[in-house]
Amino acid sequence: MPTRPSGQPAGPPPPRRSNRAATFAVVASATVVVACAAVAGYVLLGDGEGSDPGPAPAPPTQSGSRSPADSRGEAGPEPLVRGWKVVVNQDRGIVFDVPPEWDPQSADWIRYTAENDDPDEKPLVAMRAPAHLKEKWCTSDENRDGSVEDTPLASVGTRGNSGAADPREAASEDSRAWVYGEYAQPDRGKVASGRAENFTTRSGLSGTLASAYSTGVNSTKKCASDGKAWTFAFRDSEGEVMSVSLVGAAKVPGEVSEATVRKIMSTVRLKSG
């Protein structure tokens, strides 16, 4: 999928998508913001099904910084799992850990998926400040325009679910939306739901963990595969529904195991201070 790092010079066109999610950075430049308005407006305002991954944060002090430290330069939180990396959604106050081979993106990165035939690319679902596993797992130029797109093996990130009635609804709908948008579309019949269960993290945060997966995805596209997703949804200290989603390719070498998913989700916590 297309990516654009934070701090890139002003003036590039909006990111292109294949049947994978698009990833881009919300940047300070007014010119870039205008260029991306058709896409970013839905993501940031939470219009429709896409809900909102959180309002745009202040520009990072260093372009492309991946430090968990906040904009004031303070030290970031320590990982709960020794040797793992910390991922922080500073705006939402959500923290979790990922294994050392994952690559956390800066706080202004947004990843989303949309209908392939939607010219406005209105997100079905989105995540902010993701971490990627094997960011260039598959590279292709599906529309043959000379611009290659990178597809990671898996991604995990956070968002606010302002339209959800409760954590169970958010967990179930988000996991299905990710699998449909990235792997199964246009056939919703190829998306199946796994179990939605009560789940409590190591910090005592309680909510719902739900999963979804695709079956029978058959495409000639280079990066096509079946997919799977898990979403842990919960209420924050103010009662708002928030979620952490992990989405990735399934039935492929090196796919993320359920044990790893559960270990990542067990580290989800609210940022103190």
C-alpha positions, 0 to 999 in steps of 0.5 A: 500500500502507498505510504508517505512519511511525515515531513515530506515536502509539500505538494504530493498527490493524495495516496493511491490504493489497491485493494489494500489499506492506505497509510499516510501521515497527517502533516503540518503543511497546509498545501499537503493538507489541502491535497489530501482533503478528500481522504483525510477529512473522513479519517479525521472527522470520523464521518460515517462508518470510518469513525475517528482514529483521533484528531490530528496531533501537533506536528512532531518535533522531528520528522518521522520520529518513532519515539514513544516520548511525547511532544514535550520530550519526556521519556516514554512508558516502559514496555510491560514485556521485556525486549518489546517496543512501546507504541503510544497513541498520544492523543487517545492516551492508549499504550501497548507493546509489540515484539522487537521485529515490529516497526512502530510508526510516528504518532501522526500516521493513519492507516485505513481501508476503503471500498475499491470503487469509492472515488472519495476513499471514505474509510470503512475503518482506520487506525492511528499510530500503527506498528507494522510487521515486515512493512514491505512484505509484498510490493506490487504495482496493481494498477500499472502506473509505475508507482509500487505499493508496499503491503505489510504482513500485519499492522496494529493500531488504535482508534476511537469508536465514537459511533459504537454502542458498546465495546462488544459492538466495536470489537466485532464490527471493526475486526470484520471491517478490516478483513473485508476491506483489506482482503475479501472485498467485494465479497462480504460473504467471504468474511466470517466472525470468530468468537467475541469474548470478555478480555482483561489486560495486564493493567486491569483494562476490561473489554471485548476481544473479537476476531474475524477472518476471510475464507476462499479469497482467490485473486490473481493479484500479487499481494492477495491472500486470506486475512484475519483481524482481532480487535480489543475494544474497551471504555477509557477513563471517560467512558468513551469506547476505544479499540486496538486492532491487529490485522494481517495476512492469513495462511502465509509463512510467518503469519502472526499467531493467535498467541502473539495477538493475545500477548500484544493485546494483554499489554494494552493500557491507558497512559498515565499522566 
